[in-house]
Every structure is written in structure tokens, then in C-alpha cells.
Amino acid sequence: MISNQILQNTLDGIKTISRVELCVISTEGNVLATTFPEAADYVDSAMLFVSSPADSQEVQGYQFFKVFDETQLEYILLTSGSSDDTYMVGKLVAFQLQNLLTAYKERIDKDNFIKNLLLDNLLLIDIYNRAKKLHIESEARRVVFILEIGTEKDSTVMDNVRNALGNRPGDFITAVDEKSVIIVKELGAEDGEAQLEAIAQQILDSSAPKGEGIHIAYGTVVNEIKEVSKSYKEARMALDVGKIFFDERDVIAYSSLGIGRLIYQLPVPLCRMFIKEIFDGKSTDEFDEETLTTINKFFENSLNVSETSRQLYIHRNTLVYRLDKLQKSTGLDLRVFEDAITFKIALMVVKYMKYMETVEF
């Protein structure tokens, strides 16, 4: 169904050109759009015209036209004016409205197809048959972005995203829940990681209102339409993993998740067992703020003692003392690469476990 706003804009534009008064009435007798205030006076006549076999008719000086969506009667169009071409204008407007109905119907069909494609609700043969019927290229470079709003989105968000991307025919913008927008973006042959990052930022900047909880994630590039659901699942995982390990980032790429992607797929009981073995029953919550800051800064500087002590504004020996103290309590020496990797993974596993606890409750 065409929105009333689109109908009104169409009638206003045609009236400006033709100087013919126009009105669209639904088959239930509701005035949907009009260019003259007396439109309601002609509703009864329009309802009588609905039941007549004629496709057009003159009543009370107005031309009445039926507008069909295929074989289904959708609207009654009224036209009136001093021009001798009023009838022809009415026929042209009726034709335009039928084309709009077809275009909107195709858009809805495409939207349903993309949703089912993302959710893996289609058989392989159905994917290619429906893509061909809807004139969607089967072989094209595509990637899926998910814009998470954090709160229930309003109708302007999808319009803003669509406008930011230039309303390109190869792009599809839809939603499968109330708090996110999904963009299936068609890419050029040369578009790489830098372009994907730029597109993600462009989409993020278009979202309104901006604020806490707004993130965007994207999957890997796929070359066939049947693989779009794979990119969608990757983007969805990137959003979840990003909340756990990269909460400071607004843009998260699936390809940048690293070991976090593996940890995210581990069963929680196995994680508990691993932490118990590494820390011998101790909790990372027992580490004070100073220790945690030292650990994080040491990792940021690739286990470089001199650079870490410089950035922490402490003497090198003070840093060594803190690392020795940590080694005594955990049995892990962060200056040894293997121990550092183990400790880093353990901290990430603890983060994952805490996140899962909040999800469960």
C-alpha cells in the first residue's frame, strides 16, 4: 500500500503542472489525499461508483476513475478542472498510481525475499528463482552491515541510512527486529577493507539520534546471493563479540575479532574449568586497579618493560616489582610470551563469562 504522504505529494505535483483538482479515496470510503477541501462531499458518489461496472464515469462535474492493483480495485480517483484535458489528466494519474502500486509491491516482495534470505528460510533453488523474478543479481560482491540502535528505532532511521547510501538499486535496507537496521550493500570490484570501514562510518553518522549503545558491525564480502546469510551471521556475531571485548569501538568488523571469536563459541562450563586451572580458584576481581592498569598497559606495549614504565610514569624497577608480585600470585610471568598469551586469554575468558551471566539473567 502506498503511504498517504506519497499519494499527497503525487497529487500536489500533478496539480501544479496541470491545474486539475485531484482526490484519492479508498474503497472503504476514506479520503487518502486531496488537493481541494470539499473532497469528503463526494465519498458517497465514489462508493456508488465502486459497485458500478464502469472503469471511469462523470458524476456531478467530476471525473471518477478506478485504480487497480492487478485485478484488485485499490483506489477511486476524482479529477475536476476547467481544462478540456481533465479526462486525459485523470487517465494519466490513474496510470501513475498503478505504476506506484506495482513499484511498492515489488519493493515489499524484495524486502520479504531479503529477510528470508538473511534468516536462511529459503531453499537454494528458491533463492535463485526468486532473485531472477525480482531482477536481483545472483552474482555480485555484497556485504552485510548491522546497525544496532540500542533503543527501539523510529521510521526515520531507515530513511536516513537509505539517503546516506544514495538509494542505490543494488542495496537493500531492512530489519528483522525493533532495535537494528540491516544493510545488504552491493560493492564495486575494487572495494576493500578501507572502503568497508568508510561505508560503516557513513552509515553510523547517518543514524539519529546518536548516543550510547549505537554500534555497527559487518561480515565478510561474499560473491553469490546464497552466501548473504553467511555475511549476516558474521555481522551478528561481530556485534555480540564486540560488546564483550571491544566495547570502546563503534565499528566492529568480523575479520578483526581475532581470538575473541573463538572464545565466544566456547561453552561456559569449559571456561570455568579453564579459569580454575589458570588462577587456582582465585578471581580476577581480586586484582586491584593498579595491577589491572599495569597488565593492560604492558599488553598494549607488546610486553616492552621500558615503554610500559615510561607510559605509566614509574621507574622500571617498580614495574618489574609489580610483575614479580603478579607472578607469585598467579604463577604466570608476563615477561614470558607463553605465559603472557595464557594470561591474556584468561582475562578475555573472564570477560566472556561475565557477559554471559548478564545475558542469562
ChimeraX attribute file (.defattr): number of C-alpha atoms within 10 A of each C-alpha:
attribute: neighborCount
match mode: 1-to-1
recipient: residues
	/A:1	11
	/A:2	13
	/A:3	10
	/A:4	14
	/A:5	11
	/A:6	12
	/A:7	17
	/A:8	17
	/A:9	14
	/A:10	17
	/A:11	21
	/A:12	19
	/A:13	11
	/A:14	17
	/A:15	17
	/A:16	10
	/A:17	8
	/A:18	13
	/A:19	16
	/A:20	22
	/A:21	22
	/A:22	27
	/A:23	26
	/A:24	31
	/A:25	23
	/A:26	19
	/A:27	18
	/A:28	12
	/A:29	18
	/A:30	12
	/A:31	18
	/A:32	16
	/A:33	23
	/A:34	23
	/A:35	18
	/A:36	11
	/A:37	8
	/A:38	10
	/A:39	18
	/A:40	15
	/A:41	9
	/A:42	17
	/A:43	20
	/A:44	11
	/A:45	13
	/A:46	26
	/A:47	16
	/A:48	9
	/A:49	21
	/A:50	21
	/A:51	9
	/A:52	11
	/A:53	7
	/A:54	11
	/A:55	13
	/A:56	19
	/A:57	14
	/A:58	14
	/A:59	13
	/A:60	9
	/A:61	9
	/A:62	18
	/A:63	19
	/A:64	27
	/A:65	25
	/A:66	23
	/A:67	25
	/A:68	19
	/A:69	16
	/A:70	10
	/A:71	7
	/A:72	8
	/A:73	13
	/A:74	20
	/A:75	26
	/A:76	25
	/A:77	25
	/A:78	28
	/A:79	25
	/A:80	22
	/A:81	18
	/A:82	9
	/A:83	12
	/A:84	8
	/A:85	13
	/A:86	20
	/A:87	22
	/A:88	12
	/A:89	21
	/A:90	22
	/A:91	20
	/A:92	13
	/A:93	21
	/A:94	21
	/A:95	14
	/A:96	14
	/A:97	23
	/A:98	19
	/A:99	14
	/A:100	18
	/A:101	19
	/A:102	17
	/A:103	13
	/A:104	15
	/A:105	15
	/A:106	14
	/A:107	14
	/A:108	13
	/A:109	14
	/A:110	20
	/A:111	16
	/A:112	13
	/A:113	18
	/A:114	23
	/A:115	20
	/A:116	15
	/A:117	22
	/A:118	22
	/A:119	14
	/A:120	16
	/A:121	13
	/A:122	16
	/A:123	10
	/A:124	12
	/A:125	9
	/A:126	13
	/A:127	19
	/A:128	17
	/A:129	12
	/A:130	15
	/A:131	16
	/A:132	12
	/A:133	9
	/A:134	14
	/A:135	11
	/A:136	15
	/A:137	14
	/A:138	15
	/A:139	11
	/A:140	17
	/A:141	19
	/A:142	24
	/A:143	26
	/A:144	28
	/A:145	28
	/A:146	26
	/A:147	29
	/A:148	22
	/A:149	24
	/A:150	14
	/A:151	12
	/A:152	10
	/A:153	18
	/A:154	12
	/A:155	7
	/A:156	12
	/A:157	18
	/A:158	22
	/A:159	15
	/A:160	16
	/A:161	23
	/A:162	19
	/A:163	13
	/A:164	16
	/A:165	17
	/A:166	10
	/A:167	13
	/A:168	11
	/A:169	9
	/A:170	13
	/A:171	16
	/A:172	19
	/A:173	21
	/A:174	18
	/A:175	16
	/A:176	12
	/A:177	10
	/A:178	13
	/A:179	15
	/A:180	22
	/A:181	21
	/A:182	27
	/A:183	24
	/A:184	22
	/A:185	21
	/A:186	21
	/A:187	19
	/A:188	11
	/A:189	8
	/A:190	7
	/A:191	12
	/A:192	11
	/A:193	12
	/A:194	9
	/A:195	13
	/A:196	20
	/A:197	16
	/A:198	12
	/A:199	16
	/A:200	23
	/A:201	15
	/A:202	14
	/A:203	21
	/A:204	22
	/A:205	14
	/A:206	19
	/A:207	23
	/A:208	16
	/A:209	12
	/A:210	12
	/A:211	10
	/A:212	10
	/A:213	13
	/A:214	19
	/A:215	26
	/A:216	27
	/A:217	28
	/A:218	30
	/A:219	27
	/A:220	20
	/A:221	22
	/A:222	20
	/A:223	15
	/A:224	13
	/A:225	21
	/A:226	19
	/A:227	16
	/A:228	25
	/A:229	23
	/A:230	21
	/A:231	22
	/A:232	25
	/A:233	18
	/A:234	23
	/A:235	27
	/A:236	23
	/A:237	22
	/A:238	27
	/A:239	26
	/A:240	18
	/A:241	23
	/A:242	25
	/A:243	18
	/A:244	20
	/A:245	18
	/A:246	16
	/A:247	15
	/A:248	10
	/A:249	12
	/A:250	19
	/A:251	21
	/A:252	27
	/A:253	22
	/A:254	21
	/A:255	14
	/A:256	11
	/A:257	16
	/A:258	9
	/A:259	10
	/A:260	19
	/A:261	19
	/A:262	10
	/A:263	19
	/A:264	19
	/A:265	11
	/A:266	13
	/A:267	10
	/A:268	16
	/A:269	9
	/A:270	10
	/A:271	17
	/A:272	15
	/A:273	11
	/A:274	15
	/A:275	20
	/A:276	14
	/A:277	11
	/A:278	16
	/A:279	16
	/A:280	12
	/A:281	11
	/A:282	14
	/A:283	11
	/A:284	14
	/A:285	9
	/A:286	9
	/A:287	12
	/A:288	9
	/A:289	10
	/A:290	9
	/A:291	15
	/A:292	14
	/A:293	12
	/A:294	17
	/A:295	20
	/A:296	13
	/A:297	19
	/A:298	24
	/A:299	15
	/A:300	12
	/A:301	14
	/A:302	13
	/A:303	18
	/A:304	13
	/A:305	17
	/A:306	16
	/A:307	16
	/A:308	23
	/A:309	20
	/A:310	12
	/A:311	11
	/A:312	14
	/A:313	10
	/A:314	12
	/A:315	13
	/A:316	15
	/A:317	12
	/A:318	11
	/A:319	20
	/A:320	15
	/A:321	12
	/A:322	15
	/A:323	20
	/A:324	16
	/A:325	14
	/A:326	17
	/A:327	15
	/A:328	11
	/A:329	11
	/A:330	13
	/A:331	14
	/A:332	20
	/A:333	18
	/A:334	21
	/A:335	17
	/A:336	10
	/A:337	12
	/A:338	12
	/A:339	15
	/A:340	19
	/A:341	13
	/A:342	14
	/A:343	20
	/A:344	15
	/A:345	16
	/A:346	20
	/A:347	13
	/A:348	17
	/A:349	23
	/A:350	18
	/A:351	15
	/A:352	22
	/A:353	21
	/A:354	12
	/A:355	16
	/A:356	14
	/A:357	10
	/A:358	8
	/A:359	8
	/A:360	6
	/A:361	5
